[in-house]
Structure formats: C-alpha cells, structure tokens
Amino acid sequence: MTAPTSTRKGGRWIERWDPEDEAFWEREGKQVAKRNLIFSIISEHVGFSVWSMFSVLALFMGPEYGVDPAGKFFLVAVASAVGASLRIPYGFAVARFGGRNWTIISATLLLIPTTALMFVMQPGTSYTTFMVVAALTGFGGGNFASSMNNINSFFPQRLKGWALGLNAGGGNIGVPVVQWVALLVIFLIGAQYPRVVVGIYIPLIVVAVLFSAKYMNNLGPVRNDAGAAREAAKDGHTWIMSFLYIGTFGSFIGYSFAFGLVLSIQFGRTPLEAASITFIGPLLGSLIRPVGGRLADRYGGGRITLWNFLLMTVASGMVVVASVQESLPLFIASFIPLFVLTGLGNGSTYKMVPGIYTAKAQAMGLTGEEAQTYARRLGGATMVIIGSVGAFGGLAINLALRQSFLTSGNGTAAFIAFCAFYVACFVVTWAVYLRRSATPTPVAEGSDAAPEQPRQPAFAQV
C-alpha cells in the first residue's frame, strides 16, 4: 500500500508514489497529481511570458533606441539561447531539490530579469545592457524542463500524453498572453511605455511563488540518477527525438519570438498592427498542444508526428510563396496554421518519449515495476535533454532570419530553409519509428513454430 504524504526535510514530500497502481491512483494519486499539475502550469506560464518578453518589448523599441532590425533579432536570439541552455540544469534540479522546492526557486529567479527591465527599458540604454538583460530573461526558458520532468513523474503512462500536453500547453500560452498584454498597453497608452508590460508581471511572479509553496509536493522516489543521464545521452533515440523536437517546439518558440518582428520589418506594420496579430499564432499553437498529446495517446505519437511534419512542410511552403510575393494576407493565412501545427507536434513528440522507453523495456524482457522504473528513469532524463536541444531551434530560427534580412532584406531564404528542415523531420520520423514497426506474426494454436521476430522494437504505438 502506498504511503500518504509525509513531511521530510522541512517540505511537503511524498515518500512513495506509484501512479500505475490503479487502486492508489483512484484513491488519492489522481487528486494529488492534478493539483500539482495546475500549479505547475501557473509557474511555467509566467516563466514563458518572461522568457519571451523581448519579443514584445522589441515592438516598443523605436528609432530613439538606436537598435536596428538585425540587433532586435539578436536580442531575442540571446534570450532563446540562454533559456535553452538552462533547461538541462533546471530539468535535473527537480530530483536534487524536489519538484515543489525547485518550482519555488525557479519562479523566484524570474524577479531578477523583470526588476532589471524596469530600470533599463528606456532610450539611451546601451545595446550591451540590453543583451545582458535579454540573457537574464532566459531564466524563464529553463522552467519548462523542470516542470515537464516533474509532472512526468506524477502521472501513469496511459495519461502522460494528456498531462504533459496540458502542462506544456498551459505554459506555452504565456507567450501569446504577454503579447496580448503588450497589445493592450500599446492600444491604451501607446508604445512609449514598455515598462508597464514588465510591471504587470512582477506581482504575478510573487503569486506563482506563493501558490507553489502552498499547494505543490515533492516526490521522494524521484532521485538524481547520473547513470540515467549518461545512459540517455548515449541512446540514439535521445538525439533523434531532439532533432524532431527542434522541428516542433523549436519552431513554436522561434516563430513566437520572431513573428512580430517579421510583420514589422518585412511588411511594414506599426507596433499596434503587429501586436494585434502576433499573439494569435502562439495562442492557437499553445491551445492545440494537449490535443496533440491526446491524439498521440490514442493513435500513437509516431503516426501523429509524421503527418504533422507533412502538413508543416505544406504550410511553410505557402509562407515562402507569401514572402516572395510580399503578400501579407497570404503570409498570415499560412503562418497561423503553421503555428497550430507546431503546437500539435509539440504534444505528439513529447508523448513519444515515455512510450519509446516503455517499448524498449518490454523488448528487454522487463515487466511490471522493473519496466516502469526503467521507462521513468530514461524517459525523464531524455525529456530534459530533448527539451534543451529542441529549444535551440528557437535560436536557429532567429539567427537564420537575422542573416536573411541582412543579406536580402526579407525572410524568404530563411523560410525556404525551414521548409527543407520539415521534410528532413518527416523522413526521419518515418524511417526510425514507422518503417519497420510490424508486430511479430501470430502463431496458430498448437503450432511448435516460433513467431517471427521483428528486427527492431515496434514503435508505431509510441
């Protein structure tokens, strides 16, 4: 029987946790897991808003700031790079400090960049100072890895796609929300008051810290396992999934940071006009992410991811056409569905990870608790790594757009490169997870013949 929550190390620790035990799950596990999920989402949501802060503050930076378009792309690229880099230490910090404890710490750290922005967000500030503060906003990017790793441990395998999709989607919504806040500020008082946007978030950070402290739990069974991290780093699936996650989440965060700048620079939209459109794509992409997880739970993450990349190729191809023709209506009509597909793919790719290691455990002959432990160890460590590598896609997108604008004055070359990358993701998904996924041939009753074995684990249901 699983023990109830007990106190240890001065915090709210649960010493035993077995969500795969259906009796325990229905009796008490479900309520505890859902409570932690809710307050994890709140903290992660604020973190995403802080991480993407410069993507909207750039719209407030008129000629008086002395920052050219390439400089603005580089600022958001710096924020993206730091956030991606912090995901590995943040992800493994959950097992070192406890999910609740690290959520409190990571949320509190968000006060550093927001307080700094209150002082520096004005004309006359040096570009170097802006770069330093943009790097500090990367604290918000690390929150995703710790939140996902924490929530992954709370839910049973059959619900991970839904839970991880909901957790990530609720966090991702922080991007369109801060963009909507910026739109409201520009509409009500003008583009001369960027610090109002920042000031709104400081009390929200304090609320997230207090909620985390009061309502979340630490899981005692989750321990730092350096062996799991090393084993995950050596596993080819870790790097294959990282590649695919660059295509989904890297695209989502990269486009979220860059969309408003492209509208402003390439299509000549005013700050108000750009802000009135910018939030739509990230909002829809965030809302659809749990759907991607749910579809993956039902049909298999590999299948959903495969067809998602095909549709992303088509949508990005239309973006290229719109860029060449300088057609704003076609650009928006193509880019918004592309955002939706990045969100759908985010949910399906993340669902694939625990499924891959469950399948590998079964292929190794592991069963029961031993198989669950293997899948949890390797799945959690892999999620941390792919979350970090995938986020670097946001850096690549903004650097590619920066170079494209420096070279030709528009984003066409970068959009062509993105389209080609989605073709590569489609091919990799099919070749690794669906090409040889046939199950063993069933044996007729009474036959002595051994069943035909597949040459590799079947991942079609991953």
Secondary structure as UniProt FT lines:
FT   STRAND          6..8
FT   TURN            9..10
FT   STRAND          11..14
FT   TURN            19..20
FT   HELIX           22..24
FT   HELIX           25..29
FT   HELIX           30..51
FT   HELIX           53..60
FT   HELIX           63..65
FT   HELIX           69..97
FT   HELIX           99..109
FT   HELIX           111..120
FT   TURN            123..124
FT   HELIX           127..136
FT   TURN            137..138
FT   HELIX           139..154
FT   HELIX           157..159
FT   HELIX           160..172
FT   HELIX           174..189
FT   TURN            191..192
FT   HELIX           194..215
FT   STRAND          218..219
FT   TURN            220..221
FT   HELIX           226..234
FT   HELIX           236..245
FT   HELIX           246..250
FT   HELIX           251..265
FT   HELIX           271..278
FT   HELIX           280..299
FT   HELIX           301..325
FT   HELIX           328..363
FT   TURN            364..365
FT   HELIX           368..408
FT   HELIX           412..429
FT   HELIX           430..434
FT   TURN            435..436
FT   TURN            445..446
FT   TURN            460..461
//
